[in-house]
Amino acid sequence: MSFSRRNFLQSVLLGMMMPHALLAQPQQAHKLLRLLNWDTYIGQTTLRDFTQRSGVDVAMDVFTSEADFVAKLLMSNPRYDVVVASDYSVMRLIRAELLTPLDRSLIPDISNINPQFMDAEFDKGRRYSLPYMWGTLGIGYRKSVVKGPV
């Protein structure tokens, strides 16, 4: 087999381009969102639906009390990306400088939040938190079973 100058140059050129081609390939880093949430504050299919739509997996840790929340938050390493906290906890976390201000440019659906919820006594201007749930609870009863005033 003869080795021509042309074959030699092609081999050298290919050898020089290979590392650049490999480096130019986009790295598919595993996307993972770390969430700390109350144990009953999320629908059964919410995380699966989120992952299907966004391509981001979610690792959710749960807590059952404010004390449990604080302990998990302070012991987490790496820190959580998103926490679902009470107004009291948000206020404490802001004072302790444990929350990062939100970059609203990364939250396109923020315009869908009712304006009446976009300011809170515990987080003026909603710099660190956004509302997740709000509602009222109604209790129905059967008058024939419940006697007396309700």
C-alpha positions in Angstrom: 0.0 0.0 0.0 1.5 3.3 -1.1 1.2 6.3 1.1 0.9 9.5 -0.9 1.4 13.1 0.1 -2.3 13.6 -0.3 -3.2 10.7 2.1 -0.6 12.0 4.6 -2.1 15.5 4.6 -5.6 14.2 4.9 -4.6 12.1 7.9 -2.9 15.0 9.5 -5.9 17.3 8.9 -8.3 14.7 10.2 -6.1 14.2 13.2 -6.1 17.9 13.9 -9.8 18.3 13.5 -10.9 15.3 15.6 -10.3 16.9 19.0 -12.1 20.0 18.0 -15.0 18.0 16.7 -15.2 16.1 19.9 -15.0 19.3 22.0 -17.7 21.0 19.9 -20.2 18.3 20.7 -22.7 19.7 23.1 -22.4 18.2 26.6 -25.7 16.8 27.7 -25.4 17.5 31.4 -28.0 15.8 33.5 -30.5 18.4 34.6 -31.7 18.0 38.1 -33.9 20.3 40.2 -33.6 19.8 43.9 -37.0 20.6 45.6 -37.8 20.7 49.3 -41.6 20.6 49.8 -44.3 19.8 52.4 -45.2 16.1 52.3 -48.7 16.7 50.9 -48.4 19.9 48.8 -48.0 18.4 45.4 -50.2 16.4 43.0 -49.3 12.8 42.3 -48.4 13.4 38.6 -47.0 17.0 38.9 -43.3 16.0 39.0 -43.7 13.5 36.2 -45.6 16.0 34.1 -42.9 18.7 34.8 -40.1 16.3 33.8 -41.9 15.3 30.6 -42.4 18.9 29.5 -39.1 20.4 30.6 -36.6 17.5 30.4 -35.5 18.3 33.9 -35.7 15.6 36.6 -36.8 16.6 40.1 -35.4 15.2 43.3 -37.9 16.0 46.0 -37.3 15.9 49.7 -40.3 16.3 52.0 -40.8 17.7 55.4 -43.8 17.5 57.9 -43.2 20.5 60.2 -41.4 23.8 60.3 -38.7 22.4 62.5 -38.2 19.5 60.0 -38.1 22.1 57.2 -35.4 24.2 58.9 -33.3 21.2 59.8 -33.3 19.8 56.2 -32.7 23.2 54.7 -29.7 24.0 56.9 -28.2 20.5 56.5 -28.6 20.3 52.7 -25.6 20.0 50.6 -25.8 21.0 47.8 -28.5 23.5 48.6 -32.0 23.1 47.3 -33.0 24.9 44.1 -36.6 25.4 45.1 -38.2 25.3 48.5 -41.9 25.5 49.4 -42.0 27.4 52.6 -44.6 29.2 54.8 -44.7 32.9 55.0 -43.0 32.7 58.4 -40.2 30.6 57.1 -39.6 32.9 54.0 -39.4 35.9 56.3 -36.8 34.1 58.5 -34.8 32.9 55.5 -34.7 36.4 54.0 -33.4 37.9 57.3 -30.8 35.1 57.5 -29.8 35.9 53.9 -30.4 32.2 52.9 -32.5 33.0 49.9 -31.3 34.3 46.5 -33.4 37.0 44.8 -35.4 35.7 42.0 -34.4 36.5 38.4 -37.8 37.3 37.0 -36.5 37.1 33.4 -36.2 33.3 33.9 -39.8 33.0 35.0 -41.9 33.7 31.9 -45.2 32.7 33.5 -44.9 35.2 36.3 -47.4 37.4 34.4 -50.1 34.8 35.0 -50.0 35.3 38.8 -52.9 37.4 40.1 -51.5 40.9 40.9 -53.1 40.8 44.4 -50.6 38.1 45.4 -47.5 39.9 44.0 -46.8 41.8 47.2 -46.6 40.2 50.6 -45.8 41.6 54.1 -43.1 39.0 54.6 -41.5 39.6 51.2 -42.1 43.1 49.9 -42.2 43.2 46.2 -41.8 39.4 46.1 -38.1 39.6 45.6 -37.5 36.1 47.0 -40.7 34.2 46.8 -43.8 33.6 44.7 -47.2 32.3 45.7 -47.7 28.6 45.1 -51.1 27.9 46.6 -54.0 29.9 47.9 -57.5 29.0 48.7 -60.2 28.5 51.2 -61.6 25.4 52.8 -65.3 24.8 53.0 -66.9 22.3 55.3 -70.2 20.8 54.3 -72.5 19.0 56.6 -75.8 17.3 56.7 -78.3 19.1 58.9 -80.2 15.9 59.6 -77.0 14.4 61.2 -75.4 17.4 62.9 -77.6 18.8 65.7 -77.3 22.3 67.0 -75.6 25.4 65.7 -72.5 25.0 63.6 
